[in-house]
Amino acid sequence: MGKSNALAGYIAIIFSMLFWGMSFVWTKLLLNAGFPVFTIVFLRLLIASVIFVTIFKLTHKLEPVQKGDWKWFFLLAFFEPFLYFIGEDFGMMYVDASFAAVIIALIPIVVSITMHFVEGEALRAEFFLGTLVSVAGVFIMTFGFGDAINFHLKGFLILLVAVAAAAGYSVMLSRMLKTYGPVTVTTLQNLLAIPFYLPFVCIFDLKLWGGLAWTGVTISSLVCLAVLCSAGAYMCYSYAAKQITVTKVSVFANAIPIVTLLCAAWLGQESITLQKCLGVLLVVVGVVVSQMKFKNPEFKIQSDRNSCHKSPITK
């Protein structure tokens, strides 16, 4: 991997985190306008798919998919966005957002261990050290000093579904990017996630659609979520994963709360305190350390890699 490719990958992942960090502004606006959660996700996927399938079909950017690979694309879409957002959104119904943020921040560690056993990637000390520092930063940003942790077993277990989905998504993304480009992967990921959400929209949300406020603000919010977050952010993430590796880019997700905090402060919904500044600093330091390469690189964990390493994708 050349230095220019790596730099482009890091630039892409920064944009991805910016888009996801800002998504709360548009999501909160839609929720306040009475849009149900399933409807928001369904419509942003639908809008993103219509726009990007049209554009990339006309420009011949979409690669032909081999017949045997469709099942892997469906599995990719099932893991994320479908299963991940189900776990995250429903988990947060039972626990505080701060507790959920810390659990979600553990995803890079789970991804690294999963990629080690499934794909044979090395477990590196600097990655774990950096990730733990960034998790500590997320904890400090989200919990007030002396605050009690609101632990709820049901919420915790549902959040673990999101963590497991992120690990499964990382494995599938790593494999798909060996054969297909980020444009094809992201476009099909969004398109194939729509059928997973459709039954939930029909059962729970469709009866509410008549009372939804279809204004210029809500429509523009949906378009921003679709173009920047469902399509743009995932495309940047996939591109970065292809240039840097899935494991390394996963830790950047811990920087999303920083963007969210800054956006909330700009809107007057949050105040910037010394505690939050310390948390931001730790997250940044942790992300930087996770990308470094020490001289004594790897943990040694025994695993049967030969049987797991072969990709299901053939070309």
N, C-alpha and C positions, 0 to 999 in steps of 0.2 A: 504494500500500500504506500503510495507516494505521499509526501508531505502536503502537496496541494490538495489531494483527495481527502486527506484527513482534516485539513483546515476547512474545506467545503463541508465535510460532515459535521464538524463542530458548529459551524455557522448555521447549518440546517437544523441541528437539534436545539440551538438557542431560539430560533424562530418558532420551532414546535412548542417549546415551553412557554414562550410569550403568548402564542395563540391560545393554548390550553389555560394559561393563567388568567387571560382576559375573558374566557368563556363564561365565568360566573356572572359578569355584568349583564350579558344578554340573557342567560338562563334565569337569573333572579328577576329580571324585568318581565319575562314571559310567565314565570310562576306567579308574580304579583298581579299579572293581568288575567290569571285564572286558567292558564294552559296546564293540563296534566303532564306529568313526567313522561309517560309513554308517548304521548302525542308529540312532545318537544323532540325527543330522540328520533321518533319515526319520521317526522317531517324534515328534520335536518339531514337525515340519511337520504330521504327521497329527493330533496332538492339537490343535494350534493351529487347523487347518482345521475339525475337528469342532466345537470350541467356538465359534469365531467365525462360521462359516457358520450354525450353529443360532441363535445370539443375534441376528445381524444380519438373518437371514431373518425371524425372528419379529417383530423390531422394524422391519422394512421399511427398514433402513439400506443394504441392498445395491442399487445402481442396476442397471437392466437394461443388458446389454452388447449393443451393436450387433453384428450377425453378422460384419461385416468387421473388427472390432477384436479378435476372439479371438486371431488370429495374433500381434498385438502384445503381448497379455498373456502368451502362451506365450514369446515372445522375451524379455520382461521377466523372467519366472521362470527362463528358461535362463541369462541373464546373471547374475542374482542372485536366489536364493542358490546355484543349482547350479554354474555355471562358476566363480564367484568362490571358493567354498569348496573346489572341486576343486583349483584353482590354489594357494590358500593352504595347504591341508592337505598336499598332496603335495609342494609346494615346500619346506615345512619339514622334510620327511624328509631333504633333502640339504644344508640350510644351517642355521646356528645361528638360534635364535629372534630374537636381536638383529639379525642381518643382515636377516632377513625383515621385522622391524618397520620398519626404515629404508626398505626397498623399498616396503612398503605405505604408508608415510607420504608417498610421492611421488604417491599417487593424486590428491590435489586439483589438483596441477599438470597432470597428464594430463587430468583431467576438464575443467579450465578451457580448455585448448587444444582439446580435442575439442568442447566446447560452442561455442567460437568458430567453428570451421570448419563445424560441422554446423548450429548454431542461430543463428549470428551474434552471440553474446554478446561484449561488449567484454572485452579482456584488460587488466586493471587492475594497475598497478605495485604498489599496496598489497597486493593479494591475493597476488601472487608473493612480495613481501618477507615478508609474514606467514607464508606457507606454508613458505618456506625457513628462517625462524627456528624454526618449530615442528618441522621436520624435524631441525634441529640439536639441538633439545631432546630429541626421541626418540632421536637418536644418543647423546647424553650420558647419558640415562637407562638405555639398554640396554647400551652398551659401557663396560667399565672402561677407565680411562686406561692406555694402553700395551698393551691387548689386541689380538691379531692378528685381522684380519677373515678369517673362514673363507669364502672365495669358492668356489663350485662352480657351473660353467656350467650344468649341467642344472637344478639347483635355482633358479638365477637365471632361466632361461628359463621354468620352470614358474610362478614367481612373477609373471612378466610376463603370463601368462595371466590371473591374478587382477586385475592392474592394468588390462588391456584389458577384462575383464569389468565392472569397476567403471565404466569410461568408457562402455561400451555401455549399462549399466544406468542411468546418469545421464541419457543422452540419451532413452532410452525412458521413464523416470520423468517427466522434464520434459514430454514430450509427452502421456503418459497423464493427468497431473494437470490438463491443460487441459480435459479432457472429463469425468473421473471424480474423485470425492473420495477422500481417503486411506483410508477404510474399505474401499471397493470394491477399490481398487488393492492394498492390503496383503492382504486376504482372498484374492483371486484369485491373487496372486503366490505365496502359501504353498500354496494348493490345487493350482495347476498345476505347482509344482516337484516334487510327489510322484511323478508318473510318471517323471521324469528319474532319481530316486534308486532307484526300485523294482527295476530290473534289477540294479543293483550289490548291493542288499541280498539279493536272491534268489541271486545267483551267489556272493558272498563271505561273507555274514553269516548267512544263514538256518540253516545247519547248526550255528551256535553258539548259537542262541536257547535251546535246551533247557538249557544250562548257565548262563544269565544269572541274576543274583541279583535277583529281583523283590521288593524290600523296600519298606517305606514310604519310606525315604530315597531310593532310586533312582527310585521312581515320582514322588515330590514334586520331585526334581531335574529330571526330564523335564518335568513340568508347569510348573515355573518357567521352564525354557528355552523351552517352547512359548509360554506366555502372555506372559512379560515380554520375551523376546529375539526369538523368531521373529515374534510378532504385535505386542506392545506397542512394542518398539524401532523396528521398521520402520514402524509406523503413525505414531509420533511423528516419525520421520525424513521420511516422506512429507508430513505436515502442515507441518513446518518448511520443507521444500523448496517447498511451495506458497506459503508466506508470504514466504520470504526469497530463494529461488532455489536450485536444485540446487548450483550452483557454490559458493556461500557456505557452505552447510551441510556440504559435503564435507570442508572443512578441520577440522571439529570431530572427525572420526574420529581425528585425531592426539592427541586428549585421552583416548582409550580406555585407553592404557597407564598414564595417571595413576590412573584408577579401579582398574585391575588391580593396580597397585603398592600402592595403599592397602589394597585387600582382602587382598592377600598379606601385607602387613605386619600387618594386624589378626589374620590367622590364624597369624602367627608364621613364615611361609614366606619373608619378605623382611625386610631391614633398611633403614631409611631413612637414607641417607648424605647428606653434603653434595653429592656429585656428583649424586645423584638429585634432590635439592631444586633444584639449578641447572637440571637438565633440565626439571623440572616448571615452573619459572618461565619458561623460554624457550618451552615449549609454550603456556602461557597467554598470554604476551605476543604470540607469533606468531598465535594464534587471534584475539586482540583486534585486532591490526593488520590482519589479513586482512578484517575486517568494516568497517574505516574507509573513508572516501572522501576522497582527497586532491584538491587543486585541479587538478593536472595528471593527468588520470585514465587515459588509455588508451595502450596500445601500438598501433602501426599495423602490421598484418600483412595482406597482400593475400590474399584468398580469394574463390572463386566462391560467394558466399552465396545468390544468388538461386535457384540450382538445388537447394540443400540445405535451405533454410529451411522449405519447406512440410511440414507435419506429415502423416504417413501416416494420421492419424486424422481421419475425417470425421464430421460429426454432422448 
